[in-house]
Amino acid sequence: MSIQKIYTATAKATGGRDGRAISSDNVIDLPLSTPKEMGGPGKTGATNPEQLFAAGYAACFDGALNLVARMSKTPITGSTVDAQVSFGKDGDNYGLEVALNVNIPGFTQQQAEELVAKAHQVCPYSRATRGNIDVHLNTTVN
């Protein structure tokens, strides 16, 4: 698949999971630390690749959700997406699993689930991970 590029983000990581991640514009400049659960130091004030992926996926999915809602002429106010990215063993390798907990207040459960399903088809992160990792969609309306 080839895309017609609109925007390219650039970031550099040094030192692996216990190094630093810096975006090309220096807006992101974060220390990295392997979580204690994974045998690392879990340094206070540091992040890890799973947290960064969760933040990106949550933001992208909420954007896709609001796009499909506008296209369906049912705009959303106050939606939230809580992405949980789990790291674990996958046979002899390691893998990821994602849970997207989506809340759309003011909608029926059916309406919300339909919008979430549409957003999952549109979101670039969902499209990139489809068939590669398990992504669980959990929808609430309160």
N, C-alpha and C positions, 0 to 999 in steps of 0.2 A: 504494500500500500504506500502510495506517495501522497503527501498533502501539499496544498498550496500554503506555504508558511505565512502566517500573519504576525507572529511574535515568537521570539526565541529567548528563553530564560537561560542564564548561564550561572553555574555555581561550581566552586572548587572545594574538594575535601582533601585534607592532608591528615595523616596519622590514623587513618581508618576509624574504627569505632571509638577510639580514645584520642581523637585529634580535634579538628576544627572544620566547620563548614562556612564558607563565605560566598555570598552572591557577588556577581561582577560589579554591581552598583554599591556594594557594602551595606545595603539595607539589612541583609542577613549576615551576621557575623557571630556564630555560635560555637561555644565549646561542645564537644561530643564526649560522651562517656557510656561505656557498656553498662547496662543495668545490672544490679546485684543479682537479680534472678537468672541472669545469663553468665554469671561468674565474674562480672566486672566490678569496678569500684563504685559505680552508681554515684558519681560525684554530684553534689548539690549544685544547682545552677547550670547544669549541662543537659543537653538533649541527646536524642539518638535517632537513627534513621527511621525507626518505626513511628516515633512521634511526628517527625517531619512529614512522612507519608500520610499519616492520619490527618494532619492539619490540611495538607494539600487536597486530599480526597474529599474531606468534609466540605471545604470551601467550594471546590469544583462541583460537587454533587448538589449543594444548595443553589449554586448558580444555575445549573441545569434544571433543577426543580422549579425555580422561579421562571425560567424561560418557557418550559412546557406549560406552566400555569397561565402565563400571559398569552401564549399561543392558543390555549383552550378557552380564553376569555374568562378565566377564573383566577384573577390575581391573588397572590398569597401575601399575608402580612404576618411577620413574626415566626417564620419557619426556622427550625434549627436542625442541624445534622451533627450527631455525635458519632465519630468514626473510631472504632476500636480495631487496631491492627495487632494481631497476635503473631508472634514468631515462635516456631517450634520445629520439631523433628518431622521429616517426611521421608521415612525409610532411612537410607544412608545419608540423605541430604538434609537441608533445612528449607523451610517454606514459610509462607505467610497465609493468614486467613483474616478476612475483614468482616466486621459487623457494622452496618450503617443503621443507626437508630435515628429515624426521621420523625420529627414532630411538626404537624401542620395544624395549628389551632383554628377552630371555626369551621372545619369541614367534617363531613360524615366520614366514618372509617372507610367506606367503599370509595368515596371520592379521593381521599388521601392516598389509598393504596393504588388507585389507577394513576394518579399523578406521579407517585414514586416509581411505579413500573415504567412509565414513559421516560422519566428522568434517567432511569438506569439504562435505557436504550440510547440516550443522547449524550450522557456525561462521558467526556474523553477518558477519564480514569476508569470508569466502568467498562468502556469499550476496550481499553488497553489490557485490563486484567481478565476479561471474559475468557473462560476456558483455561486460564492459567492458575487462578487461585479461587477458593470458595469465597463468595461475597453473600452475606446474609442480610436481607432487608427487613427491618422491623419498623412498623409505622404506627404512630399514635396521633391522637387528635386533641389532647387536653392541653 
